Amino acid sequence: MDGRPVIVTGAARGVGKGIATALTERGASVLLVDRDEQLLTDTADQLDAAGRSVAPLLADLREPDCAGRIVGVAIDTFGTVHGVVNNAIAINEPKPFHAVTRADYDLVFDVGPRATFEMMQAIYPVFVGDGGGSIVNLGSGSDTIGLPRFGAYAAAKEAIRGMSKVAALEWGRENIRVNVVCPYAENENIRMWREMAPETYERTVRGVPLGASATWPPTSGRWSASCSATSRRTSPRRPSWSTAGRPASVEPAICHPATALDAQYAASTSTCGAMAASSAGPS
């Protein structure tokens, strides 16, 4: 991935920071996008001190035309973009389903699916002009199997999964890959949950195909769980078309909750690889 520019939203902490770290370890140049100025500066400084190619961008995904500005800054900084990781999310949960307010719902949908949708639209002409690219969107076990007290969050993540399938089918002919990852990663929130509800935590971990959550930094030098053929999918791959000798487009590979990546996404023509560990919210 040497020199391949990638945009990562929500990159100042948690999963987003881990993704950016993993990408830069593999040689990618990363535009770090976040709305927390201090954390963003700290993360950029840490990666820069490690000799990584990064640029910070303070941005609130709820603002009009934010997606276009992000893509424009990435092009101005790196010359082009080979991949986008739509990681950012914001929630006012957990709370009972009947207690979720319109403000709670709007927050998670504005930062999650709406911003993801707009980022995908903004990057599309760039990828078409470059002959392809890779989009990685963040899903969740909250929507694939359900999670009590996260009704709005689960709905938002399911919306992201749905739009990703449509884009993968439409854009595959243009060599644009769209994938969804449902990570389950060790972080402060998960550790607190494990201490407060150990039985629920253990039951959830047993539902992970590899029987463990991801950790960062990985103790073995590699990711602790991987998106692989052994991971269950929410639906089978469905061939769509084949043009110019390229493989037929398929639905995005959707990992069962609690998997992280241990590899780049597919072909050498593009980018967005490994998932990282810590998460700022539920998986």
C-alpha positions, 0 to 999 in steps of 0.5 A: 500500500506504499503511497496510496492515499486513504481517507479515514473518518473518526480517526482520532480515537478507537477503531478509527485511530487503529485503522489509520495506524494499520494503514500507515504501517503498510505504507499508506498516506492517510487523511485523518478526519475528526471533529475533536481537535485535541485528540486529532492533533495528538493522533496526528503527532503520534503517527507523524513522530513514528514517520507515518504519512498523515494529514489531520483535518478538523471536520464535523460530518453533520455540516453541509458539503462536508464530504466534498470538502474532505475529498477536496482536501485529500486531493489537494494534499495527496494528489488523489484518493485510493480508498475511503474508510467511513468509520465515524459514528456518534450515539446517545445510547444505550437506552431502552427502545421506547426512550430513544428520542428524535435527537438521539435518532438524528444524531446517529443517522446524521453522523453514520449513514447520511455522512457515509452516503455523502462520502461515497457520492463525493468520492465516486467521480474520483474513483471513476477517473482513476479507474477504481478504488475501495470503500470500507464502511463500518457495520455492527453486530447490533444490526446483524443480530440485534443488541438491546438498548441500541435501537437507533444505532442498530438502525443506522448500521443496518442502513449503512449495510444496505447502501453498501450492497447497492453501491457494490452492485452498481459500481463493481463494473467500474472497479470500485469495491465496497465492503462492510466490516462489523468489528468487535474490538477490545477497548475501554468501553468493552472492558467496562461492559465485561466487568459490569456484565461478564455473563453477557460479555462471554455469551457475546464472545462465544458468538464470534466465529473465532471465539475472541475479540480483536486487540490492538496492538496485536500480541502476535504481530498480526490481527487477532481475528480476520475477515475470512471464508470462515466468517458467516455472511448475512447473505450469500454473494450474488453475481451481478455482471461481468464486463471487459473480462473483469470478475462479476460484481458481488455483494460486499463481504459482510463479516459476522460481528466481532471480526477485524481485518488481517489483510488489505481489501482484495486486489492490488489496484486499491486500498483500504486494509486492515481493521484495528482494535479499540472501539469508541462504541458498541460493535 
